[in-house]
Amino acid sequence: MDENLALLLWLRRRKRRNRLKENRRTARWWIHPIIRERFEQGAYENLILELRNDPERFFNFHRMSHNQFDQLLAVVESQITKLHVTREPLSAGLRLSLTIRYLASGDSMISLHYLYRIGKSTVPKIITETTHAIWVALMPRVLPRPTAATWAKVAIDFEQKWNFPNCVGAIDGKHIQVQCFKNTGSAFYNYKSQFSTVLLGVCDANLRFIYVSIGSAGRESDGGIFRNTDFGKHLMDGTLALPPPKNLPNTNISLPMVFVADAAFPLLTNMMRPYPGTNLTADKTIFNYRLSRARRLIENTFGLMSSRWRIFRKPIIASIPIVENIIKACVVLHNWLINEDLQILPARRRYIPNDLVDREDCCDNTENVIWRVEGQLPLWQNLTATTCRNSSNEAKQVRQGYTKYFMEEGAVDWQWRKIANFEERCL
């Protein structure tokens, strides 16, 4: 009896195994033409191989050299490689190439479906998984939690490159235009009559992000966004790990480390904003100019990123988690590629050439760079300023200390051109 039962079970297993084999043969028969089309006409198997022989065109396609692409692939390959179960999965290189092209061009997912010869529903899944993998792999390397040593290094760069001592970063927020998210009502509807999510960023003197806050609703006010972030809370209560106050160059005046911001942000002991109004005295005009000169770095950081990753040049059509993954991936890719450029001579840099960064002529007038000439679309709008400011006396004294320094020991020759009728007063 046991032998008959064992024989029956064996026959059933054999029948099931034969049925599975037949199903696999049928599936391969139907899938084979699609795979063949991908290998014969797909972009990754044909166009990308051709572009590897032309460095300039490969950079235009992926916003990075083929060596950098291979380095990035080696970093994220283990996270985006799929197991081979019933059929051969899409390669990690194809997944990364498709995602980078989506970020660099802003093409629709349907166009990438035709370009790479993969399924329509597969494209958003690849983009979601790969952008998350890029963030997880690169964030600890290029966007670590800042320490006191990090802020001190940033302050040295700001003093040497932009003549603003004790400055540990430039802060600003930008609206990134999106298509209205489902079931969110008017939460993401901003003052420009558009749907957006806000990216709050702090950058260093080399146009790299030090801190970012991603995902705030476009309807929120600038003060609300800043105060609700961990960065804003620590800065306002004095628990941010900043270096201690330091003497300004060639003086015995000790002032705290500060961030530079525009009129949309509050005046704090560790955050400087410009003097309000138009009919300002000479010293206030000079302070506003010197602060604006350093603060423009965050504008250049946003402008450079939107010029390289053109997914930001039009509304992003995706859900909230995917939009956040896209922004995160672009932020860390931006920092990673700048780090790569800083290791080579300025003339050979590809990601941050001179025509993508603000520069001043002999008369200290800002020349229009490419991203300003092209015009920033409505998705990159400054946060609105508010009129209610209750600054502490200590914060006002710190700003007055910097104002006095810029007029005396810290004065530079070219700043006087910013004062109206300076030459008449010198005659």
C-alpha positions as CSV (number, residue, x, y, z in Angstrom):
1,M,0.0,0.0,0.0
2,D,2.8,2.4,0.9
3,E,4.6,1.5,-2.4
4,N,1.4,2.4,-4.4
5,L,1.1,5.7,-2.6
6,A,4.7,6.6,-3.2
7,L,4.3,5.7,-6.9
8,L,1.2,7.9,-7.1
9,L,2.9,10.9,-5.5
10,W,5.9,10.4,-7.9
11,L,3.6,10.4,-10.9
12,R,1.9,13.6,-9.7
13,R,5.2,15.3,-9.2
14,R,6.4,14.2,-12.6
15,K,3.2,15.5,-14.2
16,R,3.4,18.8,-12.5
17,R,7.1,19.1,-13.5
18,N,6.3,18.4,-17.1
19,R,3.5,21.0,-17.0
20,L,5.9,23.6,-15.6
21,K,8.4,22.9,-18.3
22,E,5.7,23.3,-21.0
23,N,4.6,26.6,-19.5
24,R,8.2,27.9,-19.5
25,R,8.7,26.8,-23.2
26,T,5.4,28.6,-24.1
27,A,6.4,31.7,-22.1
28,R,9.9,31.9,-23.8
29,W,8.2,31.5,-27.1
30,W,6.1,34.6,-26.5
31,I,8.7,36.6,-24.6
32,H,11.6,35.9,-27.0
33,P,10.6,38.5,-29.7
34,I,10.4,41.2,-27.0
35,I,13.9,40.3,-25.7
36,R,15.2,40.1,-29.2
37,E,13.8,43.6,-30.0
38,R,15.4,45.0,-26.9
39,F,18.8,43.6,-27.8
40,E,18.5,44.7,-31.5
41,Q,16.9,48.2,-31.0
42,G,17.0,49.1,-27.3
43,A,19.0,52.2,-26.3
44,Y,21.2,50.5,-23.7
45,E,22.3,47.6,-25.9
46,N,23.0,49.9,-28.9
47,L,23.0,53.7,-28.4
48,I,24.8,53.6,-25.1
49,L,27.6,51.4,-26.5
50,E,28.0,53.8,-29.4
51,L,28.1,56.8,-27.0
52,R,30.9,55.3,-25.0
53,N,33.2,56.0,-28.0
54,D,32.2,59.7,-27.9
55,P,32.8,61.2,-24.4
56,E,31.1,64.5,-25.2
57,R,27.8,62.9,-26.4
58,F,27.9,60.4,-23.5
59,F,28.2,63.3,-21.0
60,N,25.3,65.1,-22.7
61,F,23.2,62.0,-22.5
62,H,23.9,61.0,-18.8
63,R,25.4,64.3,-17.4
64,M,28.5,62.3,-16.4
65,S,31.4,60.6,-18.1
66,H,31.3,56.9,-18.8
67,N,34.0,56.3,-16.1
68,Q,31.8,58.1,-13.6
69,F,28.8,56.1,-14.8
70,D,30.7,52.9,-14.2
71,Q,31.8,54.0,-10.8
72,L,28.2,54.9,-9.8
73,L,27.0,51.5,-11.2
74,A,29.5,49.7,-9.1
75,V,28.1,51.5,-6.0
76,V,24.4,50.8,-6.6
77,E,24.6,47.6,-8.6
78,S,24.0,45.3,-5.6
79,Q,20.8,47.2,-4.6
80,I,19.2,47.3,-8.1
81,T,20.2,43.8,-9.4
82,K,17.2,41.4,-9.5
83,L,17.3,37.6,-9.0
84,H,17.0,35.3,-12.1
85,V,13.9,33.3,-11.3
86,T,11.8,32.4,-14.3
87,R,13.4,34.7,-16.9
88,E,16.5,36.9,-17.2
89,P,15.9,40.3,-15.4
90,L,16.8,43.7,-16.8
91,S,20.5,44.4,-16.1
92,A,21.5,46.9,-13.4
93,G,23.3,49.0,-16.1
94,L,20.0,49.4,-18.0
95,R,18.1,50.4,-14.9
96,L,20.7,53.0,-13.9
97,S,21.0,54.4,-17.5
98,L,17.2,54.8,-17.8
99,T,17.0,56.5,-14.4
100,I,19.8,58.9,-15.1
101,R,18.4,59.8,-18.5
102,Y,15.0,60.5,-16.9
103,L,16.6,62.9,-14.4
104,A,18.9,64.5,-17.0
105,S,16.3,65.1,-19.7
106,G,12.9,65.2,-18.0
107,D,11.5,62.9,-20.8
108,S,8.2,61.3,-20.1
109,M,8.1,57.7,-18.9
110,I,6.4,56.7,-22.1
111,S,9.2,58.0,-24.2
112,L,11.7,56.0,-22.1
113,H,9.5,52.9,-22.6
114,Y,10.0,53.2,-26.4
115,L,13.6,54.2,-26.1
116,Y,14.8,51.4,-23.9
117,R,12.2,48.8,-25.2
118,I,10.8,47.8,-21.9
119,G,7.3,47.6,-20.5
120,K,5.3,50.8,-19.7
121,S,4.6,49.8,-16.1
122,T,8.2,48.7,-15.6
123,V,9.6,52.2,-16.1
124,P,8.1,53.9,-13.0
125,K,9.1,50.9,-10.9
126,I,12.7,51.1,-12.1
127,I,12.9,54.9,-11.5
128,T,11.4,54.5,-8.0
129,E,13.8,51.7,-7.0
130,T,16.9,53.2,-8.6
131,T,16.5,56.7,-7.3
132,H,16.1,55.3,-3.8
133,A,19.2,53.2,-4.2
134,I,21.2,56.2,-5.4
135,W,20.2,58.1,-2.3
136,V,20.9,55.3,0.1
137,A,24.3,54.6,-1.5
138,L,25.6,58.2,-1.9
139,M,24.0,60.1,1.0
140,P,26.5,58.8,3.6
141,R,29.4,59.8,1.3
142,V,28.4,63.2,0.0
143,L,25.8,64.4,2.4
144,P,26.8,63.3,5.9
145,R,25.5,64.9,9.1
146,P,27.5,68.1,9.5
147,T,29.8,68.4,12.5
148,A,31.6,71.4,14.1
149,A,34.6,70.5,12.0
150,T,32.5,70.6,8.8
151,W,31.1,74.0,9.6
152,A,34.6,75.3,10.4
153,K,35.9,74.1,7.0
154,V,32.9,75.8,5.2
155,A,33.7,79.1,7.1
156,I,37.3,79.0,5.8
157,D,36.1,78.6,2.2
158,F,33.6,81.4,2.5
159,E,36.2,83.8,3.9
160,Q,38.8,82.9,1.2
161,K,36.5,82.8,-1.8
162,W,33.7,85.3,-0.9
163,N,35.2,87.6,1.7
164,F,32.6,86.8,4.3
165,P,34.3,85.5,7.5
166,N,32.5,83.3,10.0
167,C,29.9,82.3,7.3
168,V,29.0,78.6,7.5
169,G,26.5,78.4,4.6
170,A,23.9,80.1,2.4
171,I,20.3,79.1,2.9
172,D,17.3,79.4,0.7
173,G,14.2,77.5,-0.3
174,K,12.8,76.7,-3.8
175,H,9.4,75.6,-5.1
176,I,9.6,72.5,-7.3
177,Q,6.6,72.4,-9.5
178,V,4.6,69.1,-9.5
179,Q,1.3,67.8,-10.8
180,C,-1.4,67.9,-8.2
181,F,-1.0,64.9,-5.9
182,K,-4.0,62.7,-5.3
183,N,-6.1,63.4,-2.2
184,T,-4.1,66.4,-1.1
185,G,-6.6,69.1,-1.9
186,S,-4.9,72.5,-1.9
187,A,-2.1,71.7,0.5
188,F,0.5,71.9,-2.2
189,Y,-1.1,74.9,-4.0
190,N,1.4,77.8,-3.6
191,Y,1.1,81.6,-3.9
192,K,2.1,81.4,-7.5
193,S,-1.1,79.5,-8.3
194,Q,0.9,76.3,-8.9
195,F,1.3,73.0,-7.2
196,S,4.7,72.6,-5.7
197,T,6.8,70.9,-3.0
198,V,9.6,72.9,-1.3
199,L,13.3,72.1,-1.2
200,L,15.0,73.9,1.6
201,G,18.8,73.8,1.2
202,V,22.0,75.0,2.7
203,C,25.1,75.1,0.5
204,D,28.9,75.7,1.0
205,A,31.3,77.9,-0.9
206,N,31.7,75.1,-3.6
207,L,28.0,74.9,-4.5
208,R,27.5,71.6,-2.6
209,F,24.5,70.9,-0.4
210,I,25.3,70.6,3.3
211,Y,21.7,70.2,4.5
212,V,18.4,69.7,2.7
213,S,14.8,69.4,3.8
214,I,12.6,67.8,1.1
215,G,8.9,67.4,0.8
216,S,7.3,70.4,2.5
217,A,4.0,71.4,1.0
218,G,4.0,74.4,-1.3
219,R,1.2,76.1,0.6
220,E,3.4,76.4,3.8
221,S,5.0,79.7,4.6
222,D,8.7,80.2,4.5
223,G,8.9,80.7,8.3
224,G,6.8,77.7,8.9
225,I,9.0,75.4,6.7
226,F,12.2,76.7,8.3
227,R,10.9,76.4,11.9
228,N,9.5,72.9,11.3
229,T,12.7,71.4,10.1
230,D,15.2,69.9,12.5
231,F,17.8,72.4,11.2
232,G,15.6,75.4,12.0
233,K,14.7,74.1,15.5
234,H,18.3,73.5,16.4
235,L,19.5,76.8,15.0
236,M,16.8,78.8,16.9
237,D,17.4,77.1,20.2
238,G,21.2,77.2,19.9
239,T,21.7,73.4,19.9
240,L,23.2,73.2,16.3
241,A,26.7,71.9,16.4
242,L,28.4,75.2,15.3
243,P,32.0,76.2,16.1
244,P,32.3,78.8,18.9
245,P,32.5,82.5,18.1
246,K,35.7,83.5,16.4
247,N,37.6,86.8,16.0
248,L,37.1,88.5,12.7
249,P,40.3,88.8,10.6
250,N,42.7,91.5,11.8
251,T,40.4,92.5,14.7
252,N,39.7,91.6,18.3
253,I,35.9,91.5,17.5
254,S,34.5,88.1,18.3
255,L,31.3,87.2,16.4
256,P,29.3,84.0,16.1
257,M,29.2,81.8,13.1
258,V,26.3,82.8,10.8
259,F,24.3,81.6,7.8
260,V,23.4,84.1,5.1
261,A,19.8,84.3,3.9
262,D,17.5,86.6,2.1
263,A,14.5,88.6,3.4
264,A,12.4,85.5,3.5
265,F,14.1,84.3,6.7
266,P,14.3,85.7,10.2
267,L,17.2,87.6,11.7
268,L,18.8,85.4,14.3
269,T,22.1,85.4,16.2
270,N,23.4,82.7,13.8
271,M,21.5,83.9,10.7
272,M,22.0,87.2,8.9
273,R,19.4,88.7,6.6
274,P,19.7,92.1,4.7
275,Y,18.6,95.4,6.1
276,P,15.0,96.2,4.9
277,G,14.1,99.2,2.8
278,T,15.6,101.1,-0.2
279,N,16.9,104.4,1.1
280,L,19.7,102.9,3.2
281,T,22.8,104.5,4.6
282,A,26.2,103.7,3.1
283,D,27.1,101.1,5.8
284,K,23.8,99.2,5.4
285,T,24.1,99.3,1.6
286,I,27.6,97.8,1.9
287,F,26.4,95.1,4.3
288,N,23.5,94.1,2.0
289,Y,25.9,93.9,-1.0
290,R,28.5,91.7,0.9
291,L,25.7,89.5,2.2
292,S,24.1,89.2,-1.2
293,R,27.4,88.3,-2.8
294,A,27.8,85.3,-0.4
295,R,24.1,84.4,-0.5
296,R,24.0,84.1,-4.3
297,L,25.8,80.8,-3.9
298,I,22.6,79.0,-3.0
299,E,20.9,80.5,-6.0
300,N,23.8,79.2,-8.2
301,T,23.5,75.8,-6.5
302,F,19.8,75.5,-7.3
303,G,20.4,76.9,-10.8
304,L,23.2,74.5,-11.6
305,M,21.3,71.5,-10.4
306,S,18.2,72.5,-12.5
307,S,20.4,73.1,-15.5
308,R,22.0,69.7,-15.3
309,W,19.0,67.7,-14.1
310,R,16.2,69.0,-16.3
311,I,13.5,66.9,-14.6
312,F,13.1,70.2,-12.6
313,R,12.3,72.3,-15.7
314,K,8.7,71.2,-15.9
315,P,6.1,69.8,-13.5
316,I,7.0,66.3,-12.2
317,I,4.2,63.8,-12.8
318,A,4.5,61.3,-10.0
319,S,3.3,60.5,-6.5
320,I,4.7,62.1,-3.4
321,P,7.2,59.3,-2.5
322,I,8.5,59.1,-6.1
323,V,8.9,62.9,-6.2
324,E,10.9,62.9,-3.0
325,N,13.1,60.1,-4.3
326,I,13.8,62.1,-7.4
327,I,14.8,65.2,-5.5
328,K,17.0,63.2,-3.1
329,A,18.7,61.4,-6.0
330,C,19.4,64.7,-7.8
331,V,20.8,66.3,-4.6
332,V,23.3,63.5,-3.9
333,L,24.3,63.1,-7.6
334,H,24.9,66.9,-7.7
335,N,27.2,66.7,-4.7
336,W,28.9,63.6,-5.9
337,L,29.7,65.0,-9.4
338,I,31.0,68.3,-7.9
339,N,33.3,66.3,-5.6
340,E,34.6,64.6,-8.7
341,D,35.1,67.9,-10.5
342,L,37.0,69.5,-7.5
343,Q,39.7,66.8,-7.9
344,I,40.7,68.1,-11.3
345,L,41.9,71.3,-12.8
346,P,39.2,74.0,-13.3
347,A,39.7,74.1,-17.1
348,R,38.9,70.4,-17.3
349,R,35.7,70.4,-15.2
350,R,32.6,69.3,-16.9
351,Y,29.8,69.4,-14.4
352,I,30.5,73.0,-13.1
353,P,32.0,75.0,-16.0
354,N,32.4,78.8,-15.7
355,D,29.3,79.6,-17.7
356,L,27.0,77.9,-15.2
357,V,28.2,80.0,-12.2
358,D,27.7,83.7,-11.5
359,R,30.7,85.8,-12.1
360,E,31.5,89.5,-11.9
361,D,33.0,91.7,-14.5
362,C,35.6,94.5,-13.9
363,C,32.9,96.8,-12.6
364,D,31.5,94.1,-10.2
365,N,28.3,93.7,-12.3
366,T,27.0,90.2,-12.3
367,E,27.1,88.6,-15.7
368,N,24.2,86.5,-16.8
369,V,25.1,82.8,-16.8
370,I,23.4,80.1,-18.9
371,W,20.8,79.1,-16.3
372,R,19.7,82.7,-15.8
373,V,19.7,83.5,-19.5
374,E,17.5,80.5,-20.2
375,G,15.1,81.8,-17.6
376,Q,14.0,80.0,-14.5
377,L,10.6,78.5,-15.1
378,P,7.9,79.0,-12.4
379,L,9.0,75.8,-10.6
380,W,12.0,77.6,-9.2
381,Q,10.5,80.4,-7.2
382,N,12.0,82.1,-4.1
383,L,10.1,81.7,-0.9
384,T,8.0,84.7,-0.1
385,A,9.1,87.2,2.5
386,T,7.0,88.0,5.4
387,T,6.8,91.4,7.1
388,C,6.5,90.3,10.7
389,R,10.0,90.1,12.2
390,N,10.6,90.2,15.9
391,S,14.4,90.0,15.9
392,S,16.3,89.9,19.2
393,N,18.6,92.7,20.2
394,E,21.5,90.2,20.3
395,A,20.8,89.3,16.6
396,K,20.7,93.0,15.7
397,Q,24.0,93.6,17.5
398,V,25.6,90.7,15.6
399,R,24.5,92.2,12.2
400,Q,25.8,95.6,13.3
401,G,29.1,94.0,14.2
402,Y,29.5,92.6,10.7
403,T,28.3,95.9,9.2
404,K,31.1,97.8,11.0
405,Y,33.7,95.2,10.0
406,F,32.8,95.5,6.3
407,M,33.2,99.3,6.5
408,E,36.5,99.2,8.3
409,E,39.0,96.3,8.7
410,G,37.1,94.0,6.3
411,A,36.5,96.6,3.5
412,V,37.6,95.7,0.0
413,D,38.2,98.2,-2.8
414,W,35.5,97.1,-5.1
415,Q,32.7,97.4,-2.6
416,W,32.6,101.2,-2.8
417,R,31.3,101.1,-6.3
418,K,28.0,99.9,-4.8
419,I,27.5,103.2,-3.0
420,A,25.7,105.8,-5.1
421,N,27.7,109.0,-6.0
422,F,30.8,107.6,-4.1
423,E,33.1,109.4,-6.5
424,E,31.4,112.7,-5.8
425,R,31.9,112.4,-2.1
426,C,35.6,111.6,-2.7
427,L,36.2,114.8,-4.7
